[in-house]
């Protein structure tokens, strides 16, 4: 048990003292300890410095040991310190799963600064909002990634007074920016050790919820280390894992951090390529991976078509989207034990399966609760419902976030006692297995990424041809869900998907938010108060294949 259970300075959101009380409990139960990432990363280097992290991209495959990553990160921490970065400052990192992005994660943490990973496909509009809201002091971006010219995007990013430095991963560093070669040339291990507490803010990431603006999810050293410790304990002996998750996604963040401290070897991909993933699994004897149904199905297809050997792959975790039983059954037919998992950026893993569970439970439920995690199933008034009844899932657990960076978002995010309102609908069966059945949140989960319907609606509403719009999730076999827009057009106006795509491109937003299906309507289903009945639109899309790209 810790003698210092909780740090008031780390309690950025603590209504009624509920967070402090929970922290004291988690210290007492051993889920929290007086450890920070700089400490555990140094321990990891000493214990398994020869373990590899493999970085795959179109630029080639690179293998780097834990020891080399740590040594280079220490030098880069000195570079950042020389540029004015101090403990508690926010460093925004919009870099794919490259060595350089990985190094910046670790260097930032070694200084006691806050890592702010940004999804690498976010456009200038999203990045500008995140920089303003977070108060980031440094932004790290590539010069190019695939077909994205980040230097061109940089011209459209609104820089805040707090943003002091822009660092470029690449050979071209225009204007008042610093290139990677210059940054590594400044490397020095001569910087003061930060004064940190395990409950201090370590990582902030922005996720789309039901609002039009992304929410800044805040995690402490303790909340993330509790998550990593639980997942490593479940994984058992050190194995090779493959992560297809982008570095700005909570699963991608955990995949990066796990390589610093867990002892397992990792294969990280900067973009999903099913054929490459199958080859990497065979080449590096990958034993476990995770992904959305799209990842899993395309991997199995590529392995079959390319005659790739997946015999080393023992387990697959499926999550971040609706998981059809058929997807898991395909894996089981190949001898790959597969199970589902449930969580979010706010509470990374609430429940999950494991190889010991019956096949029926693994394919039709989201598993049992993780150690230290609790859920309640409640009605709209917060009253507990009986076992088997569907209701909103509310949760607490040691890997739960500290709260949102924007105070207004916290006001309706918790019930008394620190119970987080997940916005998801589900039930617990008599055996303690959790099953997600629906969603209160008005979001679209496209290929594992959350897209706020309201954000897309707000953007589309600025098109001159649009009179009114409602956006809903359209089922998609490959991606899980796609963005569908129901639009009432202004009299005499014409609108199609090409018009919409051009409009969104001009607004500098990420391409995955562009509606991929358009339904022109004369009216929208409404409640007596005039609110659009989104559930009717979703049900309409579930019952049809959507028809053509533009329908009426």
Backbone torsions as a table, in degrees:
resi	resn	phi	psi	omega
1	UNK	NA	138.8	-179.4
2	UNK	-74.7	143.9	174.2
3	UNK	-85.2	-4.9	-177.3
4	UNK	-131.2	68.0	-169.6
5	UNK	-77.2	83.9	175.4
6	UNK	106.7	142.9	-178.6
7	UNK	-119.0	111.3	-178.4
8	UNK	-53.3	-31.9	179.0
9	UNK	-65.5	-25.6	178.9
10	UNK	-85.5	-11.9	-177.6
11	UNK	-84.5	80.3	-176.0
12	UNK	-73.2	-23.5	177.2
13	UNK	-139.7	115.2	-173.1
14	UNK	-151.0	65.4	-178.2
15	UNK	-65.3	127.1	177.0
16	UNK	67.3	11.6	179.6
17	UNK	75.3	12.3	-176.0
18	UNK	-66.7	-39.2	-179.8
19	UNK	-65.4	-42.8	179.1
20	UNK	-60.5	-42.3	-180.0
21	UNK	-64.3	-41.5	178.5
22	UNK	-64.5	-41.3	178.9
23	UNK	-61.0	-43.8	178.5
24	UNK	-59.3	-40.3	179.0
25	UNK	-65.0	-44.2	-176.9
26	UNK	-70.5	-29.9	171.0
27	UNK	-64.3	-46.8	-177.7
28	UNK	-62.1	-33.9	-178.4
29	UNK	-87.4	-3.5	175.3
30	UNK	89.7	1.5	178.0
31	UNK	-75.2	-30.4	177.5
32	UNK	-108.5	144.2	177.7
33	UNK	-140.7	167.0	178.5
34	UNK	-82.7	62.2	-179.6
35	UNK	-128.4	144.4	175.6
36	UNK	-123.8	167.2	-177.7
37	UNK	-61.1	-41.3	176.8
38	UNK	-55.9	-37.3	-179.3
39	UNK	-70.1	-49.3	-175.9
40	UNK	-72.0	-27.7	176.3
41	UNK	-68.2	-38.6	176.7
42	UNK	-65.6	-39.1	176.7
43	UNK	-63.3	-43.2	179.5
44	UNK	-60.9	-39.2	179.2
45	UNK	-62.6	-41.0	-179.5
46	UNK	-69.4	-36.1	-172.0
47	UNK	-85.7	-33.8	-177.7
48	UNK	-147.9	50.7	-178.6
49	UNK	-63.4	-20.4	-178.3
50	UNK	-87.5	-3.7	179.4
51	UNK	-69.2	147.3	-173.6
52	UNK	-102.0	149.2	161.8
53	UNK	-116.7	129.4	-178.3
54	UNK	-105.0	128.6	179.8
55	UNK	-111.5	119.0	179.3
56	UNK	-108.9	132.7	171.7
57	UNK	-155.8	176.9	176.3
58	UNK	-64.9	-19.2	178.2
59	UNK	-73.9	-13.6	-178.6
60	UNK	127.9	176.2	179.9
61	UNK	-106.6	130.4	-179.5
62	UNK	-123.9	137.2	177.0
63	UNK	-112.8	126.2	-177.9
64	UNK	-133.4	135.8	-179.4
65	UNK	-81.7	160.6	175.6
66	UNK	-57.5	-40.3	-179.3
67	UNK	-62.4	-45.8	-179.1
68	UNK	-66.9	-42.0	178.4
69	UNK	-58.7	-44.1	-177.6
70	UNK	-67.2	-42.8	-179.4
71	UNK	-63.1	-45.3	179.8
72	UNK	-67.9	-36.4	179.2
73	UNK	-65.0	-37.1	177.7
74	UNK	-62.1	-41.4	177.4
75	UNK	-64.1	-41.3	179.2
76	UNK	-69.8	-29.9	174.3
77	UNK	-61.3	-39.5	175.5
78	UNK	-63.6	-38.3	176.9
79	UNK	-61.7	-46.7	179.8
80	UNK	-63.0	-39.9	178.9
81	UNK	-62.1	-40.3	178.4
82	UNK	-65.3	-23.7	177.5
83	UNK	-89.1	3.2	175.0
84	UNK	101.2	5.0	-180.0
85	UNK	-76.8	130.5	-178.7
86	UNK	-127.3	168.0	178.7
87	UNK	-54.4	131.9	-179.8
88	UNK	92.9	-17.3	176.1
89	UNK	-67.9	154.4	-179.1
90	UNK	-102.4	127.9	177.4
91	UNK	-114.5	113.1	-178.9
92	UNK	-87.1	127.4	-174.9
93	UNK	-124.6	104.6	178.1
94	UNK	-108.2	69.7	-176.1
95	UNK	-128.7	137.3	176.7
96	UNK	-63.9	-175.1	179.0
97	UNK	-73.5	70.4	175.7
98	UNK	-110.6	163.1	176.3
99	UNK	-54.8	-43.3	-175.2
100	UNK	-63.5	-40.7	177.8
101	UNK	-66.2	-40.6	177.8
102	UNK	-60.9	-43.4	178.8
103	UNK	-62.9	-38.8	-179.3
104	UNK	-68.5	-34.4	173.4
105	UNK	-56.2	-52.8	-173.8
106	UNK	-69.1	-41.6	-179.9
107	UNK	-61.2	-41.8	179.1
108	UNK	-60.8	-44.5	-179.1
109	UNK	-68.1	-35.3	179.2
110	UNK	-62.3	-26.0	177.7
111	UNK	-86.1	-7.7	-174.2
112	UNK	79.8	11.6	176.2
113	UNK	-82.4	170.5	-174.8
114	UNK	-99.7	126.3	177.0
115	UNK	-80.5	126.0	175.2
116	UNK	-119.7	89.8	178.1
117	UNK	-75.9	138.5	178.9
118	UNK	-121.7	130.8	177.0
119	UNK	-49.8	128.3	-169.0
120	UNK	-71.8	-10.0	177.7
121	UNK	-98.4	-0.9	177.9
122	UNK	-62.3	140.4	-179.5
123	UNK	-87.6	-175.4	-175.6
124	UNK	-61.8	-34.5	-179.0
125	UNK	-64.2	-48.5	179.6
126	UNK	-65.1	-43.2	-178.2
127	UNK	-64.1	-40.9	178.6
128	UNK	-59.7	-44.3	179.2
129	UNK	-63.0	-45.3	-177.4
130	UNK	-64.5	-41.6	178.6
131	UNK	-62.5	-43.1	-179.7
132	UNK	-65.5	-46.5	-174.9
133	UNK	-69.3	-36.5	-176.6
134	UNK	-84.1	-22.4	-174.1
135	UNK	69.8	31.4	-176.9
136	UNK	-58.5	139.5	-179.8
137	UNK	-92.6	-27.4	-177.5
138	UNK	-134.2	141.6	172.7
139	UNK	-121.6	130.2	178.5
140	UNK	-116.3	123.3	179.9
141	UNK	-138.2	159.6	172.1
142	UNK	-78.5	168.6	168.3
143	UNK	-77.8	-42.8	176.7
144	UNK	-145.6	152.8	168.3
145	UNK	-145.8	116.7	-176.8
146	UNK	53.0	-116.7	-177.8
147	UNK	-100.5	12.7	-178.6
148	UNK	-99.1	123.9	175.9
149	UNK	-97.2	97.5	-177.2
150	UNK	-69.5	-28.3	178.9
151	UNK	-68.0	-34.3	174.5
152	UNK	-68.7	-42.1	177.9
153	UNK	-61.0	-35.2	-177.7
154	UNK	-57.8	-31.9	179.5
155	UNK	-65.6	-22.7	-176.4
156	UNK	-100.6	-6.7	179.6
157	UNK	-77.7	130.6	177.8
158	UNK	-81.9	113.8	-177.1
159	UNK	-86.0	136.8	179.9
160	UNK	-92.6	161.4	176.4
161	UNK	-60.8	-28.2	-179.2
162	UNK	-71.8	-26.2	-176.4
163	UNK	-74.6	109.1	-174.9
164	UNK	-98.2	-29.1	-174.3
165	UNK	-139.1	143.5	169.8
166	UNK	-121.7	122.4	-178.0
167	UNK	-109.1	134.9	-175.2
168	UNK	-111.2	123.7	172.8
169	UNK	-85.0	99.5	-177.2
170	UNK	154.1	-179.9	-175.3
171	UNK	-86.6	-19.5	-176.7
172	UNK	-103.7	120.9	180.0
173	UNK	-131.3	87.8	-174.1
174	UNK	-76.5	159.7	170.9
175	UNK	54.4	-135.4	-175.9
176	UNK	-91.8	53.2	177.6
177	UNK	-124.5	168.7	-179.4
178	UNK	-123.0	127.0	179.2
179	UNK	-82.5	166.6	-174.0
180	UNK	-65.0	-41.4	179.9
181	UNK	-61.3	-43.4	178.2
182	UNK	-64.3	-39.9	-179.2
183	UNK	-63.4	-46.7	178.8
184	UNK	-68.7	-26.9	176.1
185	UNK	-67.3	-20.5	178.8
186	UNK	-89.1	-0.5	-170.9
187	UNK	-59.3	138.4	174.8
188	UNK	-158.8	143.7	177.3
189	UNK	-89.0	9.1	-176.5
190	UNK	-90.8	83.9	175.7
191	UNK	-147.4	151.1	-176.2
192	UNK	-71.3	145.0	175.5
193	UNK	-69.0	129.1	-175.6
194	UNK	-71.7	149.0	172.9
195	UNK	-89.2	105.5	-174.4
196	UNK	-123.8	152.9	170.1
197	UNK	-119.8	150.2	-175.8
198	UNK	-62.0	-20.4	179.6
199	UNK	-96.1	6.2	176.6
200	UNK	-73.2	158.1	177.7
201	UNK	-65.3	129.6	-179.5
202	UNK	-116.2	-41.2	-176.1
203	UNK	-138.5	137.7	171.9
204	UNK	-127.6	129.5	175.9
205	UNK	-135.7	146.6	-175.3
206	UNK	-100.2	131.4	-177.0
207	UNK	-130.9	143.2	177.6
208	UNK	-76.9	132.1	175.6
209	UNK	-119.9	-137.0	-179.3
210	UNK	-86.9	-9.9	-179.4
211	UNK	-92.2	166.3	-179.7
212	UNK	-74.8	-27.8	179.9
213	UNK	-95.8	140.2	176.9
214	UNK	-62.7	150.4	179.7
215	UNK	-101.4	137.2	178.3
216	UNK	-86.1	104.5	-178.1
217	UNK	-86.1	124.3	-175.8
218	UNK	-107.3	128.9	177.5
219	UNK	-123.1	143.3	176.6
220	UNK	-92.3	171.3	172.0
221	UNK	-56.4	-44.9	-176.9
222	UNK	-65.1	-43.2	-176.7
223	UNK	-64.8	-39.6	179.6
224	UNK	-75.1	-37.9	178.2
225	UNK	-68.3	-33.0	175.3
226	UNK	-63.9	-42.6	177.6
227	UNK	-63.3	-47.6	-178.3
228	UNK	-66.3	-38.1	179.7
229	UNK	-65.1	-40.8	179.9
230	UNK	-67.5	-43.0	-178.6
231	UNK	-67.9	-36.2	179.2
232	UNK	-69.0	-38.0	178.6
233	UNK	-63.4	-39.2	179.1
234	UNK	-70.2	-31.5	-177.7
235	UNK	-70.7	-24.8	180.0
236	UNK	79.9	-148.4	-177.0
237	UNK	-56.9	156.0	-177.4
238	UNK	-55.7	129.6	178.9
239	UNK	-135.1	173.6	175.9
240	UNK	-96.0	127.1	179.0
241	UNK	-116.2	150.4	174.7
242	UNK	-114.9	128.5	178.8
243	UNK	-114.8	118.9	176.1
244	UNK	-93.5	2.7	-171.6
245	UNK	-79.7	139.6	176.1
246	UNK	-66.7	153.9	-174.2
247	UNK	-66.1	-18.5	179.5
248	UNK	-89.1	-6.1	178.8
249	UNK	-89.3	147.9	-177.9
250	UNK	-57.0	-38.1	178.5
251	UNK	-66.7	-35.4	176.5
252	UNK	-68.3	-40.4	176.5
253	UNK	-58.9	-46.3	-179.7
254	UNK	-65.7	-35.6	177.4
255	UNK	-63.6	-37.6	176.9
256	UNK	-68.9	-49.0	-176.4
257	UNK	-65.9	-33.5	-179.1
258	UNK	-61.9	-34.6	179.3
259	UNK	-65.9	-24.1	179.4
260	UNK	-76.6	-29.2	-164.0
261	UNK	-129.7	-12.7	-166.3
262	UNK	-95.6	-21.3	-179.3
263	UNK	91.9	-11.8	177.0
264	UNK	-86.5	155.5	176.1
265	UNK	-92.5	145.4	-173.6
266	UNK	-124.8	146.2	169.9
267	UNK	-117.2	116.7	-177.2
268	UNK	-110.2	134.4	-179.9
269	UNK	-111.1	137.8	179.6
270	UNK	-85.5	-12.6	174.9
271	UNK	-159.3	148.8	-177.4
272	UNK	-74.4	127.3	175.1
273	UNK	-141.8	105.9	-171.3
274	UNK	-62.2	-41.4	180.0
275	UNK	-65.0	-41.9	177.8
276	UNK	-64.3	-39.2	179.0
277	UNK	-61.5	-43.0	178.8
278	UNK	-62.6	-41.3	178.4
279	UNK	-66.1	-39.4	179.8
280	UNK	-66.2	-38.1	177.8
281	UNK	-60.8	-43.5	179.7
282	UNK	-69.3	-43.2	-175.5
283	UNK	-67.6	-39.3	-174.4
284	UNK	-106.4	11.8	179.3
285	UNK	50.8	49.2	-180.0
286	UNK	-63.8	131.3	-177.2
287	UNK	-100.9	-23.2	-178.0
288	UNK	-147.7	151.3	174.9
289	UNK	-151.9	176.7	178.4
290	UNK	-148.3	163.3	179.4
291	UNK	169.3	174.9	174.7
292	UNK	-77.1	167.3	175.6
293	UNK	-54.1	-35.8	177.5
294	UNK	-60.4	-47.5	178.1
295	UNK	-57.2	-48.2	-173.1
296	UNK	-67.2	-47.7	-178.6
297	UNK	-64.0	-42.2	-179.6
298	UNK	-68.9	-33.1	175.8
299	UNK	-63.2	-47.0	-179.4
300	UNK	-64.7	-38.2	177.4
301	UNK	-63.0	-45.9	-178.1
302	UNK	-65.0	-39.6	179.7
303	UNK	-63.8	-38.5	-179.8
304	UNK	-70.1	-46.6	-177.7
305	UNK	-68.2	-36.1	-177.5
306	UNK	-96.0	1.5	-179.8
307	UNK	56.4	43.5	177.9
308	UNK	-86.3	145.8	-178.1
309	UNK	-87.3	113.7	177.4
310	UNK	-105.6	19.4	-173.0
311	UNK	-64.7	-23.6	179.5
312	UNK	-75.4	-19.8	-175.2
313	UNK	-76.0	114.7	-175.6
314	UNK	-102.0	-36.3	-176.9
315	UNK	-137.1	147.3	175.2
316	UNK	-134.1	129.2	175.7
317	UNK	-102.9	126.8	-178.9
318	UNK	-110.2	133.4	179.9
319	UNK	-170.5	-167.8	177.9
320	UNK	67.5	8.8	177.5
321	UNK	-168.2	170.2	174.2
322	UNK	-62.0	131.0	-173.9
323	UNK	-112.7	105.1	177.3
324	UNK	-67.1	140.2	177.5
325	UNK	-56.1	-30.8	-178.0
326	UNK	-61.4	-33.9	179.7
327	UNK	-63.9	-45.3	-179.9
328	UNK	-68.2	-35.3	-179.5
329	UNK	-66.9	-31.0	175.5
330	UNK	-61.2	-43.0	178.9
331	UNK	-66.1	-45.3	-178.2
332	UNK	-59.1	-35.3	179.8
333	UNK	-64.3	-22.9	178.2
334	UNK	-96.0	5.8	179.9
335	UNK	82.8	14.7	178.8
336	UNK	-98.1	115.1	-179.3
337	UNK	-71.3	125.8	-172.7
338	UNK	-127.2	143.9	178.7
339	UNK	-151.6	161.6	-178.3
340	UNK	-97.3	163.4	178.9
341	UNK	-144.8	152.7	-179.1
342	UNK	-133.8	130.5	176.9
343	UNK	-175.9	-167.5	-177.1
344	UNK	-159.3	174.9	175.4
345	UNK	-58.9	-37.7	-178.3
346	UNK	-70.8	-38.2	-179.4
347	UNK	-138.1	88.8	-164.3
348	UNK	-52.9	-45.9	179.3
349	UNK	-137.8	105.9	178.5
350	UNK	-88.6	-43.0	-179.9
351	UNK	-144.1	164.3	178.4
352	UNK	-172.4	160.2	176.4
353	UNK	-91.3	176.6	173.5
354	UNK	-154.1	164.0	-174.2
355	UNK	-59.5	-21.2	-177.2
356	UNK	-78.7	-12.6	-175.7
357	UNK	-80.9	151.7	178.9
358	UNK	-60.6	149.5	-178.5
359	UNK	-56.5	-41.8	-179.0
360	UNK	-58.9	-41.7	179.8
361	UNK	-70.8	-37.6	-178.2
362	UNK	-68.7	-32.3	-176.2
363	UNK	-93.2	-18.6	-175.1
364	UNK	-120.8	1.1	174.8
365	UNK	-133.2	170.6	177.9
366	UNK	-99.0	23.5	171.4
367	UNK	85.2	-173.7	179.8
368	UNK	-97.6	166.4	-175.6
369	UNK	-70.1	142.5	177.5
370	UNK	-70.3	154.6	178.7
371	UNK	-53.5	131.2	179.2
372	UNK	85.9	-12.5	-178.0
373	UNK	-92.6	144.7	176.9
374	UNK	-134.3	148.5	173.5
375	UNK	-132.7	153.9	168.6
376	UNK	-126.8	147.5	176.0
377	UNK	-108.4	117.6	-171.7
378	UNK	-127.4	160.5	174.7
379	UNK	-86.6	-173.4	-175.2
380	UNK	-65.1	-18.4	178.8
381	UNK	-97.9	5.0	179.4
382	UNK	84.9	11.2	178.9
383	UNK	-84.6	137.9	-178.6
384	UNK	-67.8	140.5	179.1
385	UNK	-106.4	157.4	-178.8
386	UNK	-72.2	163.0	176.4
387	UNK	-54.9	136.8	178.1
388	UNK	91.2	-15.9	-179.8
389	UNK	-87.8	140.2	178.3
390	UNK	-79.4	138.2	176.2
391	UNK	-165.4	-178.1	178.4
392	UNK	-72.4	138.1	177.6
393	UNK	-87.0	124.5	171.4
394	UNK	-119.1	146.4	-168.9
395	UNK	-141.0	155.9	164.6
396	UNK	-138.7	155.6	178.9
397	UNK	175.0	159.5	-175.1
398	UNK	-64.2	-20.7	178.0
399	UNK	-93.6	8.9	178.7
400	UNK	-71.6	147.2	-176.2
401	UNK	-70.2	168.2	179.8
402	UNK	-78.1	-22.3	-173.5
403	UNK	136.6	176.9	179.1
404	UNK	-86.7	149.0	179.4
405	UNK	-65.5	-33.4	177.8
406	UNK	-88.7	111.7	-174.3
407	UNK	-53.6	-34.4	-176.5
408	UNK	-62.9	-29.1	-179.8
409	UNK	-72.6	-19.2	-178.9
410	UNK	-79.3	-19.0	-171.4
411	UNK	-61.1	-35.1	-178.0
412	UNK	-118.2	19.5	-175.6
413	UNK	-95.6	-13.1	-173.6
414	UNK	-134.0	147.0	164.6
415	UNK	-91.4	162.5	177.2
416	UNK	-52.5	143.4	-178.7
417	UNK	92.4	2.9	178.3
418	UNK	85.9	14.1	-179.9
419	UNK	-74.8	119.1	-177.5
420	UNK	-82.8	130.7	178.0
421	UNK	-83.0	104.0	-175.9
422	UNK	-70.5	-26.6	-175.1
423	UNK	80.2	2.5	178.9
424	UNK	-103.6	150.3	-179.1
425	UNK	-106.2	137.7	179.0
426	UNK	-172.4	-171.5	178.9
427	UNK	-149.7	160.1	173.0
428	UNK	-105.4	133.4	176.6
429	UNK	-89.2	179.5	-175.7
430	UNK	-65.6	-19.9	179.3
431	UNK	-92.4	1.6	177.8
432	UNK	87.0	14.0	177.5
433	UNK	-89.2	137.0	-179.1
434	UNK	-97.4	137.5	176.9
435	UNK	-130.6	126.8	176.9
436	UNK	-87.8	127.4	-175.7
437	UNK	-116.3	-22.7	-178.5
438	UNK	-162.6	-171.3	-175.1
439	UNK	-141.9	127.0	171.5
440	UNK	-78.1	-36.0	-178.8
441	UNK	-62.4	137.3	178.8
442	UNK	-91.1	69.5	180.0
443	UNK	-126.6	161.8	176.9
444	UNK	-116.1	129.7	179.2
445	UNK	-105.8	97.2	-175.4
446	UNK	-103.2	109.8	180.0
447	UNK	59.1	31.2	178.9
448	UNK	92.3	-7.9	-179.3
449	UNK	-101.4	133.0	176.9
450	UNK	-78.6	132.5	176.1
451	UNK	-126.4	122.3	-180.0
452	UNK	-75.1	123.8	178.6
453	UNK	-58.1	-40.7	-177.2
454	UNK	-63.8	-36.6	178.4
455	UNK	-62.7	-44.8	179.6
456	UNK	-65.5	-39.8	178.5
457	UNK	-61.7	-45.6	-179.6
458	UNK	-61.5	-39.3	179.7
459	UNK	-68.8	-44.9	-177.4
460	UNK	-68.7	-30.3	-178.9
461	UNK	-65.6	-17.3	178.6
462	UNK	-82.2	-6.3	177.3
463	UNK	-73.5	133.4	-175.1
464	UNK	-61.7	-21.4	-178.3
465	UNK	-87.1	-9.7	-173.0
466	UNK	-93.3	122.7	175.2
467	UNK	-91.1	-45.1	178.6
468	UNK	-152.8	150.2	-176.7
469	UNK	-146.7	144.8	170.8
470	UNK	-134.6	132.4	-176.7
471	UNK	-112.9	137.3	-178.5
472	UNK	-142.0	165.7	179.6
473	UNK	-81.9	129.9	176.8
474	UNK	-108.8	123.7	-179.2
475	UNK	-56.7	139.2	179.0
476	UNK	-142.6	128.2	-175.6
477	UNK	-63.2	-34.7	-175.4
478	UNK	-83.9	-46.2	-173.3
479	UNK	-102.8	-5.6	-176.1
480	UNK	93.5	-58.4	177.4
481	UNK	-147.4	154.7	173.2
482	UNK	-127.6	165.1	179.4
483	UNK	-85.1	121.2	176.5
484	UNK	-118.4	132.5	179.8
485	UNK	-112.0	124.3	170.6
486	UNK	-96.4	119.0	-170.6
487	UNK	-127.0	135.0	166.4
488	UNK	-99.8	117.1	-177.1
489	UNK	-88.7	154.0	176.5
490	UNK	-69.1	151.9	-177.0
491	UNK	-55.0	128.3	177.5
492	UNK	82.8	-6.0	-178.3
493	UNK	-89.3	158.6	178.1
494	UNK	-122.9	141.3	-178.8
495	UNK	-146.3	133.3	172.3
496	UNK	-139.9	-179.5	-175.5
497	UNK	-65.8	-31.3	178.0
498	UNK	-65.6	-42.6	176.6
499	UNK	-58.9	-43.1	-178.2
500	UNK	-65.8	-44.3	-179.5
501	UNK	-60.7	-42.1	179.0
502	UNK	-66.0	-37.5	179.0
503	UNK	-64.1	-45.3	-179.3
504	UNK	-68.4	-36.2	177.5
505	UNK	-62.5	-39.3	179.0
506	UNK	-67.3	-27.1	179.3
507	UNK	-83.2	-4.9	175.8
508	UNK	62.3	43.3	176.8
509	UNK	-109.6	163.9	-176.2
510	UNK	-62.8	143.0	-174.6
511	UNK	-64.1	-28.9	-175.8
512	UNK	-68.5	-12.1	179.1
513	UNK	-88.2	-8.9	-179.3
514	UNK	-71.1	125.8	177.7
515	UNK	-54.1	134.9	179.8
516	UNK	-105.1	-4.9	178.0
517	UNK	-143.7	136.6	-176.7
518	UNK	-127.6	127.7	176.1
519	UNK	-120.6	113.7	177.8
520	UNK	-84.8	126.1	-175.3
521	UNK	-129.5	159.1	176.4
522	UNK	-88.3	-23.3	178.1
523	UNK	-159.2	170.1	-179.6
524	UNK	-120.5	146.7	177.5
525	UNK	-66.3	134.1	-173.2
526	UNK	-135.0	156.7	170.7
527	UNK	-80.3	175.3	179.2
528	UNK	-60.8	-28.5	179.8
529	UNK	-84.8	-2.7	177.7
530	UNK	97.1	-2.0	-180.0
531	UNK	-73.4	136.6	-179.6
532	UNK	-66.5	133.6	178.3
533	UNK	-84.5	88.3	-177.1
534	UNK	-61.8	-34.0	-177.4
535	UNK	-62.7	-31.8	177.6
536	UNK	-69.7	-37.9	177.7
537	UNK	-65.4	-43.7	179.0
538	UNK	-62.7	-40.2	-179.8
539	UNK	-66.2	-37.8	177.2
540	UNK	-60.7	-41.0	-179.2
541	UNK	-72.2	-31.5	178.1
542	UNK	-68.5	-34.2	-173.7
543	UNK	-84.8	-11.3	179.1
544	UNK	-127.3	165.4	175.6
545	UNK	-87.5	8.4	177.4
546	UNK	87.3	-16.2	-178.6
547	UNK	69.0	-145.4	-178.2
548	UNK	-76.7	173.7	-176.8
549	UNK	-60.3	-35.5	176.4
550	UNK	-126.7	119.8	-177.0
551	UNK	-129.6	165.3	178.0
552	UNK	-141.8	NA	NA
